[in-house]
Amino acid sequence: MQQFIEQLTVKLAGMNPEMSEERARTWVELLWSDYEASSAKAGYDYKSAEHTAKLVDQLITSYGDKLHLFASKNPKFAALLEQ
């Protein structure tokens, strides 16, 4: 899992010059954990780290250059993204 997170962090940081590598890693970890938590709450079986990595990669490909513009109303995410 850590290898996937590292690769996705490098990809996101490379796509978005507004984002530091530390901020990119925070985003990757948030997207990863949010997807896994939402899937579990919905009652889906855990698929694999590869499956989650593929989904997060798709999100980064689609929205990575715009993620620095995101302002969350969710207090959990807002606190992490304001740092």
ChimeraX attribute file (.defattr): number of C-alpha atoms within 10 A of each C-alpha:
attribute: neighborCount
match mode: 1-to-1
recipient: residues
	/A:1	10
	/A:2	9
	/A:3	9
	/A:4	17
	/A:5	19
	/A:6	16
	/A:7	14
	/A:8	22
	/A:9	24
	/A:10	15
	/A:11	18
	/A:12	27
	/A:13	19
	/A:14	16
	/A:15	17
	/A:16	18
	/A:17	11
	/A:18	15
	/A:19	19
	/A:20	14
	/A:21	18
	/A:22	11
	/A:23	19
	/A:24	25
	/A:25	20
	/A:26	17
	/A:27	24
	/A:28	26
	/A:29	18
	/A:30	17
	/A:31	19
	/A:32	18
	/A:33	13
	/A:34	12
	/A:35	15
	/A:36	19
	/A:37	12
	/A:38	11
	/A:39	14
	/A:40	12
	/A:41	9
	/A:42	9
	/A:43	9
	/A:44	10
	/A:45	9
	/A:46	11
	/A:47	10
	/A:48	11
	/A:49	15
	/A:50	11
	/A:51	11
	/A:52	19
	/A:53	20
	/A:54	14
	/A:55	15
	/A:56	22
	/A:57	23
	/A:58	12
	/A:59	15
	/A:60	22
	/A:61	13
	/A:62	11
	/A:63	14
	/A:64	20
	/A:65	17
	/A:66	13
	/A:67	17
	/A:68	16
	/A:69	8
	/A:70	9
	/A:71	11
	/A:72	13
	/A:73	9
	/A:74	8
	/A:75	9
	/A:76	10
	/A:77	14
	/A:78	13
	/A:79	11
	/A:80	13
	/A:81	16
	/A:82	9
	/A:83	6
